[in-house]
Amino acid sequence: MALMKSLYARNRDNMTVKKPVIWTKKDLLGLEYLTKEEIELILDSAASFKEVLARPLRKVPTLRGKTIVNLFYEPSTRTRTSFELAAKRLSADVITIQRESSSIQKGETLIDTGRNLAALKIDIIVVRHNSSGAAVMLSRALDISIVNAGDGWHEHPTQALLDILTLKEKRGRVRGLNVSIIGDIAHSRVARSNIWGLTKLGANVTVCAPKKLIPAGIEKLGVNVTTNVDEAIQKADAINILRMQFERDEKKAFPSRMAYFKTYGITEERLKKAKKNIIVMHPGPINRGVELSAEVADGANSVILEQVTNGIAVRMAVLYLVSTAKKEK
Amino acid sequence: MNTLIKQGHVIDPANGRDGIFDILIEGDKISNVAENINKKTEKVLNAENKIVAPGLIDMHVHLREPGREDIETVASGTRAALSGGITSLACMPNTYPAIDSAREIERLKAIIEKDAAARVFITAAITKGRAGKEITDIKALKKEGAVAVSDDGEETQDASIMLEALKKAKENDILLISHCENKKVSKDGVMNEGVIATILGLRGIPKKAEYEFVERDIKLAGKAKAKIHIAHVSAKKSVEIIRKAKKEGISVTAEATPHHFSLEENACRTYDTRAKINPPLRSSDDIDAVKEGLKDGTIDVIASDHAPHGKHEKEIEFDMAAFGIIGLETSLALAIANLIDKKIISWKKLIELMSVNPAGILGLKNKGRFSAGADADITIIDPEKEWVYAKDSIRSKSKNSPFINRRFKGKAISVIVGGKVFEGL
């Protein structure tokens, strides 16, 4: 109730008469599937939960009695810890299961695992999986809530939400901002979720990557496309630097880390040509000296650690909203 | 048993018939076709307002037997065929073991003899174990009755082996069917390359993976002076390459599947694995090109590429799910809905694509026509019959179709195979 009141107050402060948005979705599968209003509701809720994180006792009883399972088929430290903490801050019971990559040869399928978890009477599955569409598939098979913590190259909605929350905190708005996403766009779920979220909220999005890492038809999503990093930086209010995943660079887009750093790495030198107050974001884990220099990572424009903090707030908001969803008609 | 089919709209393009005729069947052969036949027979079929066509032939079917009897058998697959109006089919050799020797053909023939409801012709493998390395004894395969050779699903990647195989096929006067796919290009792709794959985060299969090898194999066939048949054409550029080759007089024929002219890549938009197929569903300009190719004769045949898969192979993550769609029971209906009803082709053309041409390409001399003495294989179609492709009604052992619950107009209601009548389909 306190939360709802604070949301209401926020709307009044902004002097805008917003129609109250009611959350009706049992799942969070991707930002593609959300309306602008639903994204804003998550961001507003996250801002309220962030106040909880500033208290000496960082815990609220909101989800007491609810059980959340983190089902992770891919190694993850940041996202897993963030979801665990978010659940704990909401007083939910949380269990984390780490699995090897799912495959038909290795016994139980994802859906069977999901069905078993549902039979154990839990409320939410937070799933990270190497296959694109895994969360969508699970949500179709199960009645309990599914939160996508990253599926293949498809979406990583909570990452994009925390990126956007950070952006909004820094600039007070998203509409009209120039945001460039730089790096391995082809294999990035973070890029896709950011594209959906940012374009829905009215930002101008540019994606920048070596030619081989620009996926076919990406321009049809309403983004500018460039292979020139200086061009991507030039007018940007914010840049989101993706990790260059050399371990799965099948397309051999770059011969070496050093070569990538030379052509695409974000350095102080490069940022001299950018807006002075450019926001530098990175979903982590960062590779210093590959996609960005240590100076930039630790520099005044970097908001990388604030993103991490916002991650907990966003995930608290998402867990709260999906577990209190009004049934979709 | 003798049967008389009365007053049907007979479409027999090979003999230039397109009008109301009676057909007399004596034993397992066509005995006479005339405007009015008065002869006492054990059975009379009234075919008024029905289309009576030479039995439909599906030259690209996976019956899965031997080896995967859990998902399809000769018995279940041929019953599905009859239900779809198909009286003859050619089955692909990607079974376990592969049909790559005279002995395997002999064993399969014994199963067919015992279980088949429709006529089954055998396509044998080009290479041993379909591994693309060592060419099979094509002479022996032909002698044992194979009507074609193909490594379908596993295109022979090595051009020199393909050329050698084409020469052997030419020597033995047997058709080579090419599954055109450059695996170096298609790699681990799971759907058509483009914005939909990009949105879904799925690996794309570029059209180039297909048309590069269509071009390669046509060139090799020209070199070997062999006949070549291109399976499941899906890309616009492939159609253009085949059209050009035909103009140049190369002996190439081609087929298209109903799903490739009926569904766009968008069918994968919700990670629906029932729409996962190889070659993948393409974009609207490709669909238009395939339809144009069927219309202008660039593509000779409609074949289903009926590919049964079990629930456990399909109801999993999209990237891990098996490729393939079952099609025996929907191919005629999809051709009617998307080609005839859309005024792209006539009924006569449809019968050419689904009976006359496959008979000619496979060298089945007594099929695809109602000449006196031809096999009494007949498909009777009610063009007005409305029906729903319900899951419960599927004769195939597998249910992997994106067309389930689709409403159709037009259905085969009776088929005759070698004089034997199957009614109420």
Interface residues (C-beta under 8 A of the other chain):
Chain A: E32 S102 S103 I104 T109 L110 I111 H129 S131 S132 G133 A134 V136 M137 D151 G152 W153 H154 E155 R189 R192 P215 A216 G217 I218 K220 L221
Chain B: E193 G194 V195 I196 A197 T198 I199 L200 G201 L202 G204 T270 Y271 H312 E313 E315 I316 E317 F318 D319 M320
